[in-house]
């Protein structure tokens, strides 16, 4: 499962000694040699691992200094091992496309010594340079009628999310409905702020549930419907302020999201499951729901505690698995 979901780093504790593996990936069968699975790395000028394949496993030493384990014979899959029976700690730095873990030893005189540092840098695929986002809408709306505006993008290949910011003239319009179209779904809620001129600024993020579908034609991705609450309009009173596009950083993610839409898990749209994500039934989908769900991870219909766990089975497939946790996570109101 770690390989399936392209996990880059795994931290382990309790061994009371420090080690870091080479990037590892399961071979697909029971390995007869512990050298099988080691992935070849390409390093940059500063020693950073560039777009490595596989997972790096860290085992962290004692930070309290209460207990230490002696090192075993260094295994072929282990890049670094260290144990001086002194406390150690690690600092992790993460950016949009890099991960660095630097580990230090606390010496007897309370000075620190760097023991190990490891950096992963990943390439971020470029969004198609032809991709543009446009907004078209209704003009000359009579008071009391609806005005519909459509946001379109001309190329959705390798497009993961679109974050839109749009401006609405509050003197004319009140919001009615905001809907993702053609495989795009609203992530969370539309966020609204009002400026001193009475204009409302809306911000929304759409996720591409089609999993990287390529299209050479303009595709409608978002529908905004407003009701006119004032005089007749002569011009368009909604405008697109900005659109930030982000691409998939791993094709496996695109493939997985695509499978959510095409298999029996989701017939039409993940949005049909929104009402089931509030596991604790407290009126909001939050981290507590995800924490509760994790307590029942890998519980199945045949298990004795299924009655307690089945509320977490949000996709209704008879087991609490990674798909349920992902669906809940995606719909948390942060």
Secondary structure, DSSP 4 states (H G I P E B T S, - for coil): -TTTTT--EEEE-SS-SEEEEPPB---SS--SSTTTTBPP--B-TTSPEES--SBEEEE---SSSS---PPPPPPTTEEEEE--SS-EEEEEEE-SSEEEEEEEEE-TTS-EEEEEEEEEE---PPPPTT--EEEE---SPPTTSEEEEEEEES--TTEEEEEEEEEEETTTEEEEEEEE-TTEEEEEEEEEEE-TTSEEEEEEEEEETTSS---SS-EEEEEEEEEE-SSPPSS--EEEEEEEEEE-S-HHHHHHHHHHHHSTT-SS-GGGGGGG--TT-SSS--HHHHHHHHHTTT-BTTSTTHHHHGGG-TT-SSB--HHHHHHHHHT---
